[in-house]
Amino acid sequence: MTSIEPITLTGQYVVLEPLSHAHHDGLVDAARDGELWKLWYTSVPTPEGMAAEIDRRLGLQEQGSMLPFTTSLIDPATGGPGRVIGMTTYMNIDAATPRVEIGSTWNAASSHGSGSNPDSKLQLLRHAFETLGCPAVEFRTHWLNHQSREAIARLGAKQDGVLRNHSRTADGTLRDTVVFSILEHEWPMVRTGLEFRLAKQRYGVE
């Protein structure tokens, strides 16, 4: 069985650190950047609910089903974590296979288009495939969240299917969940695509 332990992952633009209560104030500021909790298609904690969300994710980590990260921009002066911009996780962890889902991700509105999201995905996927030895990595999103579905497909993930009436959203309505995955043999091409996107970002090429 693979041991999926907390780890810090450092990319070109972001640092993914194991989530802790020390990140609370930075996460509150990040959520306020765009008032993300008001977005219907994703679940972002309110400033008042951030401590409870940190507790929830750390509780799932203790149970072995989640490994939560805080996402921060790299501080150019130190090369370490700078401004906190959001959260991401390995979730629905199956350590025996091993297999993980990348999800429960949100980033401050001002960081969109900065290269932070593809950089984060590159680090998480690389660790999953090249260190943990996952034969597959999963992504899930709301059927009606077309932006997220397109972004996942753009990674190179393939749609596996739709789980109808899969779960309830915060307002009580039932959600259809679209499931995607990337398989181990597809990873080299996905990695190349993400590296190319980051290179374009770095050199300002559209």
C-alpha positions as CSV (number, residue, x, y, z in Angstrom):
1,M,0.0,0.0,0.0
2,T,1.3,3.4,-1.0
3,S,1.8,5.9,1.9
4,I,0.3,9.3,0.8
5,E,1.8,11.7,3.2
6,P,1.8,15.5,3.5
7,I,4.4,17.1,1.2
8,T,5.3,20.6,-0.1
9,L,5.4,20.8,-3.9
10,T,7.1,23.8,-5.6
11,G,6.5,24.8,-9.2
12,Q,7.3,27.8,-11.3
13,Y,4.6,30.1,-10.0
14,V,3.1,28.4,-6.9
15,V,4.0,26.5,-3.8
16,L,1.6,23.9,-2.5
17,E,2.0,23.4,1.3
18,P,0.2,21.1,3.6
19,L,-2.9,22.9,4.9
20,S,-2.7,24.3,8.5
21,H,-4.6,26.7,10.7
22,A,-1.7,29.1,10.2
23,H,-3.0,29.7,6.7
24,H,-6.4,30.9,7.9
25,D,-6.0,34.6,7.5
26,G,-4.4,34.3,4.1
27,L,-7.2,32.0,2.9
28,V,-9.8,34.4,4.1
29,D,-8.2,37.2,2.1
30,A,-8.0,35.0,-0.9
31,A,-11.7,34.1,-0.7
32,R,-12.6,37.7,-0.4
33,D,-10.7,38.4,-3.6
34,G,-13.7,38.0,-6.0
35,E,-16.2,37.0,-3.2
36,L,-15.7,33.4,-4.3
37,W,-18.3,31.9,-1.9
38,K,-21.0,33.6,-4.0
39,L,-20.2,31.5,-7.1
40,W,-23.0,29.0,-7.6
41,Y,-21.0,26.3,-9.4
42,T,-18.3,25.8,-6.8
43,S,-18.1,25.4,-3.0
44,V,-15.8,28.1,-1.4
45,P,-16.0,28.8,2.3
46,T,-17.2,32.2,3.5
47,P,-14.7,34.2,5.6
48,E,-16.7,33.2,8.7
49,G,-16.7,29.6,7.7
50,M,-13.0,29.3,6.8
51,A,-11.8,27.8,10.2
52,A,-14.5,25.2,10.0
53,E,-13.5,24.3,6.4
54,I,-9.9,23.9,7.5
55,D,-11.0,21.7,10.3
56,R,-13.1,19.6,7.9
57,R,-10.3,19.1,5.5
58,L,-7.8,18.2,8.2
59,G,-10.3,15.8,9.7
60,L,-10.5,14.0,6.4
61,Q,-6.7,14.0,6.2
62,E,-6.6,12.2,9.6
63,Q,-9.1,9.6,8.2
64,G,-6.8,9.0,5.2
65,S,-9.3,10.1,2.5
66,M,-7.9,13.6,1.8
67,L,-4.5,15.4,1.5
68,P,-5.3,19.2,1.5
69,F,-2.9,21.9,0.3
70,T,-2.7,25.7,0.7
71,T,-1.7,27.3,-2.7
72,S,0.6,30.3,-2.5
73,L,2.4,32.3,-5.1
74,I,6.1,32.0,-5.0
75,D,7.8,34.9,-3.3
76,P,10.5,36.1,-5.9
77,A,12.7,37.3,-3.1
78,T,12.9,34.0,-1.2
79,G,11.7,31.4,-3.6
80,G,9.3,30.2,-1.0
81,P,5.6,30.7,-0.4
82,G,4.3,34.2,-0.6
83,R,0.7,35.4,-0.9
84,V,-1.9,32.7,-0.2
85,I,-4.3,32.4,-3.2
86,G,-6.4,29.3,-2.4
87,M,-6.7,25.6,-1.7
88,T,-6.5,22.3,-3.5
89,T,-6.5,18.7,-2.5
90,Y,-5.9,15.0,-3.2
91,M,-9.3,13.6,-2.3
92,N,-11.2,10.3,-2.3
93,I,-7.8,8.7,-1.8
94,D,-7.5,5.0,-2.5
95,A,-4.0,4.2,-1.1
96,A,-4.2,0.5,-2.0
97,T,-4.4,1.1,-5.8
98,P,-3.1,3.9,-5.4
99,R,-5.6,6.4,-6.9
100,V,-6.5,10.0,-6.1
101,E,-8.9,12.6,-7.2
102,I,-7.7,16.2,-7.6
103,G,-10.4,18.5,-6.5
104,S,-11.9,20.9,-4.0
105,T,-9.8,23.6,-5.7
106,W,-10.4,27.3,-5.6
107,N,-8.1,30.3,-6.3
108,A,-8.4,34.1,-5.7
109,A,-10.0,35.9,-8.7
110,S,-6.9,38.1,-9.2
111,S,-4.7,35.0,-9.7
112,H,-6.8,33.7,-12.7
113,G,-4.7,33.7,-15.9
114,S,-1.4,34.0,-14.0
115,G,-0.2,30.4,-14.7
116,S,-1.0,29.4,-11.1
117,N,-3.6,26.8,-11.9
118,P,-1.8,24.9,-14.7
119,D,1.4,25.0,-12.5
120,S,-0.6,23.6,-9.5
121,K,-2.1,20.8,-11.7
122,L,1.4,20.0,-13.1
123,Q,2.8,19.6,-9.6
124,L,-0.1,17.5,-8.3
125,L,-0.2,15.2,-11.3
126,R,3.6,14.8,-11.4
127,H,3.6,13.7,-7.8
128,A,0.7,11.4,-8.3
129,F,2.1,9.6,-11.3
130,E,5.9,9.8,-10.8
131,T,6.2,9.5,-7.0
132,L,3.0,7.8,-5.7
133,G,2.7,5.6,-8.8
134,C,-1.0,6.1,-9.4
135,P,-2.3,4.3,-12.5
136,A,-5.0,6.9,-12.8
137,V,-5.9,10.4,-11.5
138,E,-9.5,11.5,-11.4
139,F,-11.3,14.9,-11.7
140,R,-15.0,15.6,-11.0
141,T,-17.1,18.7,-11.6
142,H,-20.7,19.9,-11.8
143,W,-22.5,19.0,-15.1
144,L,-23.5,22.7,-15.5
145,N,-20.0,24.0,-14.8
146,H,-19.0,24.2,-18.5
147,Q,-15.9,26.3,-17.7
148,S,-14.5,23.6,-15.4
149,R,-15.4,20.8,-17.8
150,E,-13.6,22.6,-20.6
151,A,-10.6,23.3,-18.4
152,I,-10.3,19.6,-17.3
153,A,-10.6,18.4,-20.9
154,R,-7.9,20.9,-21.9
155,L,-5.6,19.2,-19.5
156,G,-5.9,16.0,-21.6
157,A,-8.3,14.2,-19.3
158,K,-10.9,11.9,-20.8
159,Q,-14.6,11.9,-19.7
160,D,-15.5,8.6,-18.0
161,G,-19.2,9.3,-17.5
162,V,-21.8,11.2,-15.5
163,L,-23.1,10.4,-12.1
164,R,-26.7,11.6,-12.2
165,N,-28.3,13.0,-9.0
166,H,-25.0,12.3,-7.4
167,S,-25.0,14.8,-4.5
168,R,-26.7,17.8,-3.1
169,T,-25.3,21.3,-3.4
170,A,-25.3,23.9,-0.7
171,D,-28.8,25.1,-1.7
172,G,-30.2,21.6,-1.6
173,T,-30.5,21.0,-5.3
174,L,-29.3,17.7,-6.8
175,R,-26.2,17.8,-8.9
176,D,-25.1,15.7,-11.8
177,T,-21.3,15.0,-11.5
178,V,-19.1,14.6,-14.6
179,V,-16.1,12.3,-14.0
180,F,-12.9,12.6,-15.9
181,S,-9.6,10.8,-15.6
182,I,-6.0,10.7,-16.8
183,L,-4.3,7.3,-17.1
184,E,-0.7,6.6,-16.4
185,H,0.2,6.1,-20.1
186,E,-1.4,9.4,-21.0
187,W,0.6,11.3,-18.4
188,P,3.7,12.1,-20.6
189,M,1.5,13.9,-23.2
190,V,-0.4,15.7,-20.5
191,R,2.8,16.8,-18.8
192,T,4.2,18.1,-22.1
193,G,1.0,20.1,-22.7
194,L,1.1,21.7,-19.2
195,E,4.8,22.5,-19.6
196,F,4.1,24.1,-23.0
197,R,1.3,26.2,-21.5
198,L,3.6,27.4,-18.7
199,A,6.3,28.2,-21.1
200,K,3.9,30.4,-23.1
201,Q,2.8,32.1,-19.9
202,R,6.4,32.8,-18.9
203,Y,7.4,34.4,-22.2
204,G,4.1,36.1,-22.8
205,V,3.2,34.2,-25.9
206,E,-0.5,33.9,-26.7
